[in-house]
Amino acid sequence: MPAHASHSRTGSPPPAAVIDGIFRALSDPTRRDVVARLSAKPASVSELAAPYKMAMPSFLEHLKVLEASGLVSSEKKGRVRTYQLASERLKVAEDWLSRQRRLWEQRLDQLDAYLLKLKKDGVT
């Protein structure tokens, strides 16, 4: 079971370490591109690495970070390792961003109401 699964059922946010790992993984443009490509279909390591001009060990490190964050999973059949997107982990990031957006919208609404009250009361 994914580390965040019990948190999503209870409505409580996942631990900070889970969120940190997801955003750390997504902070790199190569890793974001790999996630975008995997959203279309699973791919082998060689398919994923092909567009990049980097040494294979460097590219494998990107895949390791993505897998450690839970954003991707892999399966090895024979000599071929295939990666696929773990979209439920992206939902964890989306939920965190939604909570932040709601918080800031609420704060801005409160500020707006306060400023309108000041204006109505003639305070400038």
Secondary structure, 3 states (H helix, E strand, C coil): CCCCHHHHHHCCCCCHHHHHHHHHHHCCHHHHHHHHHHCCCCEEHHHHHCCCCCCHHHHHHHHHHHHHHCCEEEEEECCEEEEEECHHHHHHHHHHHHHHHHHHHHHHHHHHHHHHHHHHCCCC
